[in-house]
Amino acid sequence: MSGEQKYVDLIFRATKKFANWDPENHLEVGDWGRLTTGRPRWAFWRPKRCVFVKEGNIYKDKIAEKYGIPSPRLLGEEDPNGLTWVTSLNARDMDIPTNTGKQMPELAECSVKAGFQFVSGGGTAVLLMVNDSVTAIDPVAALSRLLGEEALRDCVVVSETHRCASYACYLTSSRTKEIVIGLNSQASENSSLSEAYPKWVRTNKTGYFKGKADNSGERKYYPLYKLVSVRSDGGNTGRRSLENTVDGEAPPEVLSLPSALPPWMSSS
């Protein structure tokens, strides 16, 4: 399993959401398309990836209007400097040791930081987001109506996105036991003029790490999103019938569409 696949796999098992390996890739709620392995047919030896290939958007294509699907709701606008994170199941939040700042002065200058312990050696994934907001279709069960749209059958739809101003992705090595990651927004007196700020800093240099940060505060990264599959899991037609009402009351909401799975999970 490649590093990219491992990272996506670990985050998905913990959240049922897809970690975006390229968070600069723009995503919008309502985007629809297909999941591919991201490799040519002839390159069968390459590890499977997880690439969402957009084919349209249910709002821009007027499909949402046709089926009465509500507009997305935006959450999380009130904390522009807040730090949020998601981790794989084998990570635990950790209190930051008091001597960390002495050992690594850059961390002492960080406006936001978090610590994590890893409880197994099988690899761990961490995603940190600054100024994170969530945009989602609510209720998500409304997307079941798309089962009536032939063009979307067996496609996937983005039902939720996380958008943030800065992000950091970390995949541990098997030897890593713990880490503290922070966002340093101001250069110290000892910093080189060539160093760019803000920047992510961390106590452990093992494993794979990448991140982006700037001072604009603009939410331009899309590190996490949720997909649903436009297919029925049995018994769910995505339609409500007047014949099914009882004593004039509307029937319960239809079941939500099933969550989409990464290609290596769905094939197994």
PADREN-970427 format. One line per 3 residues: number of its first residue (from 1); their letters; for each residue x, y, z of C-alpha. Coordinates in pm, 1 decimal, padded with zeros to 6 digits. Example, Ala and Ser with C-alpha at 12.3 -4.5 7.8 and 13.67 -1.06 7.14 Angstrom:
% residues 2
1> as> 01230.0 -00450.0 00780.0  01367.0 -00106.0 00714.0 .
//
This chain:
% residues 268
1> msg> 00000.0 00000.0 00000.0  00148.4 00334.4 -00104.9  00183.1 00625.9 00137.2 .
4> eqk> -00102.2 00811.0 -00029.6  -00331.6 00510.3 -00015.7  -00237.3 00438.5 00346.1 .
7> yvd> -00312.7 00796.8 00450.5  -00653.1 00799.3 00275.8  -00734.3 00453.5 00413.0 .
10> lif> -00653.8 00541.0 00775.8  -00850.8 00867.0 00773.8  -01147.5 00702.0 00601.7 .
13> rat> -01168.4 00418.0 00855.2  -01187.0 00675.6 01135.0  -01422.2 00931.8 00977.0 .
16> kkf> -01594.6 00777.1 00671.6  -01457.7 01082.3 00488.4  -01195.8 01106.2 00215.8 .
19> anw> -00866.6 01279.0 00287.4  -00766.8 01486.5 -00012.7  -00407.2 01403.5 -00103.6 .
22> dpe> -00394.5 01735.2 -00291.8  -00590.0 01984.2 -00075.2  -00532.4 02261.7 -00331.2 .
25> nhl> -00767.4 02074.6 -00563.1  -01093.2 02273.5 -00550.4  -01405.5 02081.6 -00441.7 .
28> evg> -01764.9 02194.3 -00401.3  -02061.1 02032.3 -00233.9  -02277.9 01889.7 -00509.1 .
31> dwg> -01987.2 01790.7 -00733.4  -02058.1 01453.1 -00889.8  -01843.5 01209.4 -01081.5 .
34> rlt> -01658.2 00884.3 -01030.9  -01385.0 00736.8 -00815.0  -01092.3 00590.1 -01005.5 .
37> tgr> -00768.3 00421.2 -00909.5  -00575.2 00701.2 -01078.5  -00356.2 00468.2 -01283.2 .
40> prw> -00356.0 00360.6 -01649.8  -00492.1 00016.4 -01727.3  -00153.1 -00099.1 -01851.3 .
43> afw> 00023.1 00009.4 -01530.9  -00133.7 -00271.6 -01328.2  00171.8 -00298.8 -01102.8 .
46> rpk> 00126.9 00051.0 -00961.0  -00051.1 00076.1 -00622.3  -00412.9 00183.1 -00634.1 .
49> rcv> -00486.5 00546.5 -00555.6  -00815.9 00719.6 -00490.8  -00895.6 00992.5 -00739.4 .
52> fvk> -01230.4 01169.9 -00759.4  -01295.3 01268.4 -01121.9  -01555.2 01543.7 -01139.5 .
55> egn> -01813.2 01530.6 -01418.4  -02055.2 01801.0 -01302.6  -02232.0 01966.8 -01010.8 .
58> iyk> -02595.1 01898.5 -00919.6  -02657.6 02267.6 -00842.2  -02494.3 02412.4 -01152.3 .
61> dki> -02650.9 02140.1 -01367.7  -02999.4 02222.0 -01226.3  -03037.8 01862.7 -01104.6 .
64> aek> -03079.5 01971.7 -00741.7  -03356.7 02209.9 -00844.4  -03528.9 01932.8 -01038.6 .
67> ygi> -03542.8 01704.8 -00733.0  -03593.0 01967.5 -00462.5  -03256.2 01912.8 -00294.0 .
70> psp> -03180.2 02195.8 -00046.2  -02882.9 02427.5 -00086.2  -02570.6 02342.1 00117.7 .
73> rll> -02532.8 02486.4 00466.5  -02212.7 02653.4 00583.2  -02088.8 02587.9 00937.8 .
76> gee> -01788.9 02700.3 01141.0  -01745.6 03066.0 01047.2  -01696.3 03198.5 01398.8 .
79> dpn> -01339.0 03090.5 01483.1  -01087.8 03216.7 01222.2  -00783.2 03113.8 01430.8 .
82> glt> -00909.2 02780.9 01561.3  -00724.5 02453.7 01512.2  -00916.3 02132.9 01445.4 .
85> wvt> -00787.7 01787.7 01359.2  -00882.8 01435.6 01265.9  -00668.5 01127.7 01320.8 .
88> sln> -00671.5 00759.4 01247.1  -00810.3 00526.7 01511.1  -00468.4 00442.0 01656.7 .
91> ard> -00385.4 00800.6 01759.8  -00458.5 00970.7 02091.5  -00453.7 01338.5 02186.2 .
94> mdi> -00158.6 01419.4 02410.2  -00085.8 01700.4 02654.2  00211.6 01896.4 02524.5 .
97> ptn> 00512.5 01847.7 02757.2  00619.8 02165.6 02935.0  00980.9 02128.9 02816.6 .
100> tgk> 00886.9 02111.2 02448.9  00931.5 02485.5 02402.1  01281.3 02472.0 02553.2 .
103> qmp> 01386.4 02184.0 02329.1  01234.2 02345.5 02022.0  01186.9 02725.1 02058.0 .
106> ela> 00989.0 02745.2 01733.1  00707.7 02547.9 01894.5  00693.3 02787.7 02188.4 .
109> ecs> 00619.3 03065.8 01939.1  00334.8 02874.8 01772.0  -00008.1 03031.6 01809.3 .
112> vka> -00175.4 02692.1 01765.0  -00034.5 02346.4 01829.8  -00141.1 01994.3 01922.0 .
115> gfq> 00024.5 01675.1 02044.5  -00047.6 01314.1 01954.9  00054.8 00969.8 02077.7 .
118> fvs> 00045.1 00663.3 01855.4  -00064.1 00338.3 02011.1  00047.6 00094.9 01741.6 .
121> ggg> 00328.1 00066.0 01490.9  00116.0 00003.0 01186.1  00118.5 00363.0 01066.4 .
124> tav> -00092.5 00655.7 01181.9  -00246.9 00949.9 00995.9  -00304.5 01301.9 01128.9 .
127> llm> -00473.0 01596.2 00956.9  -00470.1 01944.5 01111.7  -00677.4 02235.9 00983.0 .
130> vnd> -00670.4 02604.5 01078.9  -00985.1 02813.2 01028.6  -01181.7 02507.5 00923.4 .
133> svt> -01539.2 02533.5 00799.7  -01779.9 02260.5 00696.5  -02026.4 02288.7 00411.5 .
136> aid> -02286.2 02011.8 00390.7  -02619.3 01913.0 00241.0  -02873.5 01893.5 00522.3 .
139> pva> -03060.1 01666.2 00537.3  -02825.0 01439.3 00345.6  -03114.3 01193.9 00296.6 .
142> als> -03248.5 01436.6 00035.1  -02979.7 01305.9 -00200.1  -03171.9 00978.0 -00221.5 .
145> rll> -03394.3 01153.1 -00473.8  -03103.4 01137.1 -00718.3  -03178.1 00767.4 -00766.3 .
148> gee> -03433.7 00888.3 -01018.6  -03163.3 01058.6 -01228.2  -03030.9 00804.4 -01477.4 .
151> alr> -02719.5 01010.0 -01560.8  -02601.4 00985.2 -01198.2  -02656.7 00613.6 -01145.0 .
154> dcv> -02345.8 00449.1 -00994.4  -02175.9 00787.2 -00961.4  -02065.7 00955.2 -00639.0 .
157> vvs> -02168.2 01297.7 -00504.6  -01977.3 01528.7 -00268.4  -02216.4 01573.8 00025.2 .
160> eth> -01977.6 01755.9 00260.7  -01649.7 01947.2 00238.9  -01400.1 02085.8 00486.6 .
163> rca> -01233.3 02408.7 00377.3  -00949.8 02574.7 00568.5  -00685.1 02847.6 00555.1 .
166> sya> -00391.1 02621.8 00649.1  -00346.2 02245.5 00667.6  -00090.1 01983.9 00768.8 .
169> cyl> -00093.9 01615.1 00672.6  00121.4 01364.2 00857.3  00172.2 00990.9 00808.4 .
172> tss> 00394.5 00829.8 01070.0  00669.9 00581.4 01024.0  00652.0 00256.4 01220.0 .
175> rtk> 00904.1 00391.9 01473.9  00720.1 00713.5 01563.3  00563.9 00715.5 01911.5 .
178> eiv> 00449.9 01075.7 01947.5  00463.1 01416.8 01786.7  00377.3 01781.5 01850.8 .
181> igl> 00279.4 01991.3 01548.3  00229.3 02365.6 01550.7  00180.2 02663.3 01322.8 .
184> nsq> 00443.1 02932.6 01372.2  00310.5 03263.2 01243.4  00594.9 03497.4 01333.7 .
187> ase> 00967.7 03483.2 01266.6  01200.2 03496.5 01565.6  01515.6 03706.8 01591.0 .
190> nss> 01724.7 03404.0 01497.8  01522.2 03321.8 01186.0  01674.5 03352.8 00843.8 .
193> lse> 01532.3 03619.0 00612.4  01480.6 03347.6 00351.6  01242.7 03150.6 00573.4 .
196> ayp> 00874.9 03184.7 00485.0  00615.4 03248.0 00757.7  00374.2 03125.2 00869.2 .
199> kwv> 00508.3 02772.2 00862.6  00433.6 02435.2 01020.1  00687.2 02294.1 01265.7 .
202> rtn> 00703.2 01956.7 01438.0  00907.6 01770.2 01694.3  00958.7 01455.2 01489.4 .
205> ktg> 01111.7 01449.8 01141.1  01032.0 01086.1 01063.1  00740.7 00982.1 00842.8 .
208> yfk> 00575.2 01179.8 00565.1  00468.4 01539.9 00625.4  00329.6 01814.6 00405.7 .
211> gka> 00141.4 02134.3 00475.4  00052.9 02478.5 00347.0  -00003.4 02802.5 00534.3 .
214> dns> -00033.3 03172.9 00464.3  -00139.3 03492.3 00638.8  -00435.1 03575.3 00416.7 .
217> ger> -00688.7 03382.1 00625.9  -00859.4 03276.5 00303.3  -01006.6 02928.4 00309.0 .
220> kyy> -00856.2 02792.6 -00011.5  -00763.6 02435.7 00084.7  -00994.7 02132.9 00074.1 .
223> ply> -00829.0 01858.3 00283.0  -01135.4 01648.7 00368.8  -01466.3 01562.8 00203.5 .
226> klv> -01747.5 01310.2 00210.6  -01891.3 01115.5 -00081.6  -02216.0 00923.7 -00116.8 .
229> svr> -02288.4 00665.0 -00385.2  -02592.8 00709.3 -00606.1  -02711.8 00352.9 -00573.0 .
232> sdg> -02966.9 00174.7 -00361.5  -02861.9 -00050.7 -00074.6  -03191.6 -00229.2 -00097.6 .
235> gnt> -03544.0 -00108.8 -00030.2  -03456.0 00257.0 -00076.4  -03621.3 00406.8 -00381.0 .
238> grr> -03550.1 00765.5 -00286.0  -03916.1 00859.0 -00339.0  -04205.5 00936.0 -00108.0 .
241> sle> -04553.5 00826.0 -00196.5  -04885.4 00970.3 -00082.8  -05019.7 00615.4 -00070.0 .
244> ntv> -04776.6 00539.9 00210.9  -04910.5 00805.4 00445.6  -05081.2 00695.7 00763.8 .
247> dge> -05368.8 00903.0 00901.1  -05257.5 01194.7 00684.1  -04906.7 01196.5 00829.1 .
250> app> -04600.5 01190.5 00608.7  -04395.9 00867.2 00617.2  -04051.5 00863.7 00774.1 .
253> evl> -03765.9 01006.5 00567.9  -03609.9 00769.0 00319.5  -03276.0 00618.9 00407.2 .
256> slp> -02963.4 00809.8 00314.0  -02753.8 00698.3 00021.2  -02463.1 00473.8 00124.4 .
259> sal> -02122.2 00627.5 00179.9  -01881.5 00579.4 -00108.4  -01581.2 00357.7 -00040.4 .
262> ppw> -01221.1 00387.1 -00157.8  -01158.0 00159.8 -00459.1  -00947.4 -00091.2 -00265.5 .
265> mss> -01228.4 -00136.6 -00010.4  -01511.5 -00164.3 -00259.7  -01321.1 -00418.4 -00470.2 .
268> s> -01270.2 -00641.1 -00165.6 .
//
